[in-house]
Structures are given as structure tokens and as C-alpha cells.
Amino acid sequence: MCDLPERLDGATNTVLCAPSMSGHAGGGGLCTELLQAPEPPGSVLWVTYTRSPSACVEAVRSSSIETASLSVIAVGEAPTGADSLSSVSIDSVSTPSDLTGLGITLSQRLSDCEDVVVCFDSLTAVLQYVELEPLYEFLHAVVGHLHAADARAHFHLDPSAHDSQTVDAVTSLFDAAVYVRDGDREIRTRKTLQE
């Protein structure tokens, strides 16, 4: 692991801006790094539009993350392979555009977990189903719920899939943004995001 926790300067919610095809679900392995920085989580909650629950579980289990519990909220298609994941809590939101249902499910999961770290994969996928304004309002509420739950979170966004106005609007909601370009990392905290 690198000096990522120190460079994030205490940020509790981060947007990971990386091409979707950059490996390890975008970000080239930074996802698992963010899940365990600055310390291993008590619980991991994975919200996914792009991966199956079993792929999310495999990503956590194949990394060095040691966690007491793992939960997955699968959005869109019904969970697959759930029968082999008996030790994992799996919820589903069947309609990808149902931000209200997702918000309720996410709030319930946050209240059930302690010392939770959230991976939200991916905002780019959400923007295929909803416009920017409802997503912005949803994220504003979610960031508030995360702060209230004393949770850390990171959200995946592929900046090459959106115009700069969309990327700027989304990143403005977070404490920090990690940009991955050609293997290099650029980290901006809230004060530099607003410059």
C-alpha cells in the first residue's frame, strides 16, 4: 500500500476517477487500497451496478482485507451465485433508476454495520439510467448518511465517459478525488477541488 491515506488528508468520502477498463474495477487496484486505508474495516459494503455479488466478494477475499462482515447491494439484474455466498448479506434493487429504493436499502445496511467502508461501483453506470440532477441530489443525501454513520466510502467514476461539467458537479460533493491517468495518481482534497 502507498501513502494514499496520508495524501487523502482525512477524507471520509472519495471519488475514484479512473477509466472503467483500467483493471481491478477501475483504478488499477486502488479500490481495495481505499477499502483498507487508513486501517482495515470492520465491515465492507459494496454497492454494485457493474459486477455480480460473487465478483465483489471475490475481490475482497482475494485481497488482504480482513473484515468481520461483507454486504453487497446489487442493482439491476438479480444476484447470481448467491447460494454460494451464504456468509454474505446480499440485497438487490431491481430497477437501476430507483435511487429512492437504493437510498433506503443503503441506509438500512449502514445502520446494520459498524466501522463500515463502502465501495460504490459505479457512478458512470448510474448515469446511464438517471440524469445528473437526481444523481447529484441522491449523492448529496448519501454523503450525509455516510457522515452520520461515521462511514468511509469511495465512488467509482470514469471521467472519460462524461463531459467536464458532469465530472466537476459530481466531484464537488466529495472530500477528495483520486484521478488515475496512465498509471499516475493525482489526489485533490476538498480545498483543491474548489479551486
C-alpha positions as CSV (number, residue, x, y, z in Angstrom):
1,M,0.0,0.0,0.0
2,C,1.2,3.5,-0.7
3,D,0.9,6.8,1.2
4,L,-2.6,7.2,0.0
5,P,-4.2,7.6,3.5
6,E,-1.9,10.5,4.3
7,R,-2.4,12.1,0.9
8,L,-6.2,12.0,1.3
9,D,-5.8,14.2,4.3
10,G,-8.6,12.6,6.4
11,A,-11.2,12.5,3.7
12,T,-14.1,10.2,4.5
13,N,-15.7,10.1,1.1
14,T,-13.7,10.0,-2.1
15,V,-14.4,9.7,-5.8
16,L,-12.1,7.5,-7.7
17,C,-11.8,8.9,-11.2
18,A,-10.4,6.2,-13.4
19,P,-11.1,4.6,-16.8
20,S,-13.5,1.7,-16.3
21,M,-11.2,-0.6,-18.2
22,S,-8.1,0.2,-16.1
23,G,-8.3,-3.1,-14.2
24,H,-9.5,-4.0,-10.7
25,A,-12.9,-2.4,-11.4
26,G,-11.3,0.8,-12.5
27,G,-8.4,2.4,-10.7
28,G,-5.9,-0.4,-11.1
29,G,-6.2,-1.8,-7.6
30,L,-6.9,1.5,-5.8
31,C,-10.4,0.2,-4.9
32,T,-9.1,-2.4,-2.4
33,E,-6.5,0.1,-1.3
34,L,-9.2,2.6,-0.4
35,L,-11.3,-0.1,1.3
36,Q,-8.5,-0.7,3.8
37,A,-7.0,2.7,4.2
38,P,-6.1,4.1,6.7
39,E,-7.0,0.9,8.6
40,P,-8.8,-2.4,7.9
41,P,-12.6,-2.0,8.1
42,G,-14.9,-3.8,10.5
43,S,-17.5,-4.2,7.6
44,V,-17.4,-3.8,3.9
45,L,-20.5,-2.7,2.0
46,W,-20.3,-3.0,-1.8
47,V,-22.9,-1.2,-3.9
48,T,-22.6,-2.5,-7.5
49,Y,-24.2,-1.7,-10.8
50,T,-21.4,-3.4,-12.8
51,R,-20.4,-6.6,-11.1
52,S,-22.1,-9.7,-9.7
53,P,-22.2,-10.1,-5.9
54,S,-19.8,-13.1,-6.2
55,A,-17.3,-10.9,-8.1
56,C,-17.5,-8.3,-5.4
57,V,-16.9,-11.0,-2.7
58,E,-14.0,-12.5,-4.7
59,A,-12.4,-9.0,-4.9
60,V,-12.5,-8.6,-1.2
61,R,-11.5,-12.2,-0.4
62,S,-8.6,-12.2,-2.9
63,S,-7.1,-9.0,-1.4
64,S,-5.6,-8.8,2.0
65,I,-8.7,-7.2,3.5
66,E,-9.7,-8.8,6.8
67,T,-13.3,-7.8,7.7
68,A,-15.9,-9.0,10.1
69,S,-18.7,-8.8,7.7
70,L,-19.4,-8.2,4.0
71,S,-22.6,-7.0,2.4
72,V,-23.4,-6.4,-1.2
73,I,-26.2,-4.3,-2.7
74,A,-26.7,-5.5,-6.3
75,V,-28.5,-3.0,-8.6
76,G,-30.2,-4.1,-11.8
77,E,-30.0,-7.8,-12.5
78,A,-31.0,-10.3,-9.8
79,P,-28.0,-11.5,-7.8
80,T,-26.3,-14.5,-9.3
81,G,-24.4,-17.2,-7.4
82,A,-26.0,-16.0,-4.1
83,D,-26.5,-19.6,-3.0
84,S,-22.7,-20.0,-2.7
85,L,-22.4,-16.8,-0.7
86,S,-24.2,-17.8,2.5
87,S,-22.0,-15.8,4.8
88,V,-22.6,-12.6,2.8
89,S,-25.6,-10.3,3.1
90,I,-27.0,-9.6,-0.3
91,D,-29.7,-7.1,-1.1
92,S,-30.9,-6.2,-4.5
93,V,-32.6,-3.2,-6.1
94,S,-34.1,-4.5,-9.3
95,T,-34.6,-1.1,-11.1
96,P,-31.3,0.7,-11.9
97,S,-33.0,4.1,-11.9
98,D,-34.7,3.6,-8.5
99,L,-32.5,5.9,-6.4
100,T,-35.1,6.1,-3.7
101,G,-35.1,2.3,-3.3
102,L,-31.3,2.2,-3.4
103,G,-31.1,5.0,-0.8
104,I,-33.4,3.1,1.6
105,T,-31.5,-0.1,1.2
106,L,-28.2,1.6,1.7
107,S,-29.4,3.4,4.8
108,Q,-30.7,0.1,6.3
109,R,-27.3,-1.6,5.6
110,L,-25.4,1.4,7.1
111,S,-27.4,1.1,10.3
112,D,-26.7,-2.6,10.5
113,C,-22.9,-2.3,10.1
114,E,-20.2,-0.9,12.4
115,D,-16.9,0.6,11.3
116,V,-18.1,0.3,7.7
117,V,-16.3,1.1,4.5
118,V,-18.4,1.4,1.3
119,C,-17.4,0.9,-2.3
120,F,-20.0,2.3,-4.8
121,D,-19.3,0.9,-8.3
122,S,-20.1,2.9,-10.4
123,L,-21.5,6.4,-10.8
124,T,-20.8,6.1,-14.5
125,A,-23.3,3.2,-14.6
126,V,-25.9,5.1,-12.6
127,L,-25.7,8.0,-15.1
128,Q,-26.8,5.6,-17.8
129,Y,-30.2,5.4,-16.0
130,V,-30.7,8.8,-14.4
131,E,-29.9,12.4,-15.2
132,L,-27.2,14.3,-13.4
133,E,-29.6,16.4,-11.3
134,P,-31.3,13.5,-9.5
135,L,-28.0,11.7,-9.1
136,Y,-26.5,14.9,-7.6
137,E,-29.4,15.1,-5.1
138,F,-29.1,11.4,-4.3
139,L,-25.3,11.7,-3.7
140,H,-25.7,14.7,-1.5
141,A,-28.1,12.7,0.7
142,V,-25.9,9.6,0.7
143,V,-22.8,11.6,1.7
144,G,-24.9,12.9,4.6
145,H,-25.9,9.4,5.6
146,L,-22.3,8.3,5.4
147,H,-21.1,11.1,7.7
148,A,-23.9,10.3,10.2
149,A,-22.9,6.6,10.2
150,D,-19.2,7.6,10.6
151,A,-18.5,5.5,7.5
152,R,-15.8,5.8,4.9
153,A,-16.6,5.5,1.2
154,H,-15.3,5.7,-2.3
155,F,-17.3,6.0,-5.5
156,H,-16.1,5.0,-9.0
157,L,-16.4,7.4,-11.9
158,D,-15.0,7.1,-15.4
159,P,-14.3,10.7,-16.3
160,S,-13.7,9.8,-20.0
161,A,-17.4,8.7,-20.2
162,H,-18.7,12.2,-19.2
163,D,-18.4,15.8,-20.1
164,S,-16.3,18.0,-17.8
165,Q,-19.4,19.7,-16.3
166,T,-20.7,16.4,-15.2
167,V,-17.4,15.3,-13.7
168,D,-17.0,18.7,-11.9
169,A,-20.5,18.5,-10.5
170,V,-20.1,15.0,-9.1
171,T,-16.6,15.5,-7.7
172,S,-17.7,18.7,-5.9
173,L,-19.7,16.5,-3.5
174,F,-16.7,14.6,-2.1
175,D,-13.9,15.3,0.3
176,A,-11.4,14.1,-2.1
177,A,-10.9,12.9,-5.7
178,V,-8.2,10.5,-6.9
179,Y,-7.6,10.7,-10.6
180,V,-5.8,7.9,-12.3
181,R,-4.3,8.7,-15.7
182,D,-1.8,6.4,-17.5
183,G,-0.8,4.8,-14.2
184,D,-0.2,8.1,-12.4
185,R,-2.3,9.3,-9.4
186,E,-3.4,12.8,-8.8
187,I,-5.1,13.4,-5.5
188,R,-7.2,16.5,-4.8
189,T,-8.8,17.2,-1.5
190,R,-11.8,19.4,-0.9
191,K,-9.9,22.7,-0.8
192,T,-8.1,21.9,-4.1
193,L,-11.3,20.6,-5.7
194,Q,-13.0,24.0,-5.2
195,E,-10.1,26.0,-6.7
